[in-house]
Amino acid sequence: MIIKDIQEDSLAKKQTNTYELSILIGVDSFDYMVLDSRQQVLALKSFGLEDSGNGHLKAIEEAFRSDKFLHQPFRNIRAGLAGGRNTLIPLRLYDPNQNDAYIGQLTELLAGEEARADGLPMLGLYNVYTADKGEVALARRLFPGCRIFHLCTALLEGLRHLPAREEGFSIFAHLKGSLLFIIAFEGKELRFANMFRCQAARDFIYFVLLVYQQFGLDPEVQALHLSGQLVRESEIYREAVRYIRHLEFLEPPAFFQFGPKLSQEPHYFHFGLLSLSLCS
C-alpha cells in the first residue's frame, strides 16, 4: 500500500545514475528518498506493509517490483535497517572480530540475526547492532552494491550536522513505527543513545523522562526535539506536552534543499531518510 508518493518536476528519470538513493527498511514500512548531487530532495515514497514478521520481506520485494523507478541505476545507494538492538563501542576499544561478543554483552544473538557494525569516526565510536539476515540479503539482492547502516547510525550522523550548542544538553526523540530513539548531547559530546519499543503514548513519555531523570534535567526547562512519525494531533504529542514544557520539531541540516512539492511536507517527519543520505 502506497502511503506517500511525491516527485518534484525537476526529477529526471533518465539521469538516476547521478542521483543518491536512500532506502529505509522496517517491519511495517518501506521508504525511499532520492537526492541529487546538490543535496536537493527530488522524490519521496513510502509503502505501508500489511504483513508482519518475516512476511514483510515478501511485501518489500513486491513493492520493489511494482516500482520501476527503483530498477534504475543510481550513483550511490544506502540501505537503512530500522530494527535491531545496538550498543556503542569507543573507537579505541573496537575490534572488528568481536562484534558477536559485543552483542553478547547486551543481548542474545537470535537465529536469523547477525552482528554488524557502523563506524562513527567523528564521534569516536562504532555502532554495533543486530541485523536481520533476511533484510540484509534482500537489500543486497534488490540493490546491488548498496551500503547498509543501522538507523541509529544515521540519526547520529544527522544530528552531528546540526549546529551544536557549546554547553548544556540537547535531547532528541525520533519515532519510527513502534521504535523510539532517544539521543542526548551535552555540548558537542554524545552522552546517551538508545532505542526503545514504544507501543503507546505512556511508553514514549516514560522512556523520555527516564533520560531526563538520569541527567538531572528539568522537564519544565529542558526542551525536547522531536522528529519522525509525530504530529501535534497525536496522542503521543498530547501526552508529552503535559510533562515537557518545550517541545520543538527538529529542522534538518540547512544544506538540504526542497522543491515546491516537498516543501509542503514537514521535514522533521523524514529526518531518518535525510540522515541516512549522510552516512559514509
PELIN-V16564 format. One line per field, one symbol per residue. ss: DSSP state (H for helix, E for strand, C for the rest). phi: phi as a letter, one per 20 degrees, with the letter a starting at -180 (. if undefined). A space follows every 50 residues. Layout:
ss=???
phi=???
This chain:
ss=CEEEEEECCCCCHHHHHHCEEEEEECCCEEEEEEECCCCEEEEEEEEECC CCCCHHHHHHHHHHHHCHHHHCCCCEEEEEECCCCEEEEEHHHCCHHHHH HHHHCCCCCCCCEEEEEEEEHHHCEEEEEEEEHHHHHHHHHHCCCCEEEE HHHHHHHHHHCCCCCCCCEEEEEEEECCEEEEEEEECCEEEEEEEEECCC HHHHHHHHHHHHHHCCCCCCCCCEEEEECCCCCCHHHHHHHHHCCCEEEC CCCCCCEECCCHHHCCHHHHHHHHHHCCCC
phi=.eebbccffffdfedffdddddccdcfdbbcbbdcefemefdbbbcdedf fcmffffffffffffedfffeffcfbcddddeenebbddggfdfcfedgf fffffdaeeefndcecbdecffdmcdedbecfgfffffffffcgnfddce ffgfffffffeegeffbnecdccddcmeddddccddmeefdbbbdceceb gffgfffffffgfgdmeeffdffdedbneccfefffffffffdcfddcff efgfffdcffffffeffffdfffffgfefb
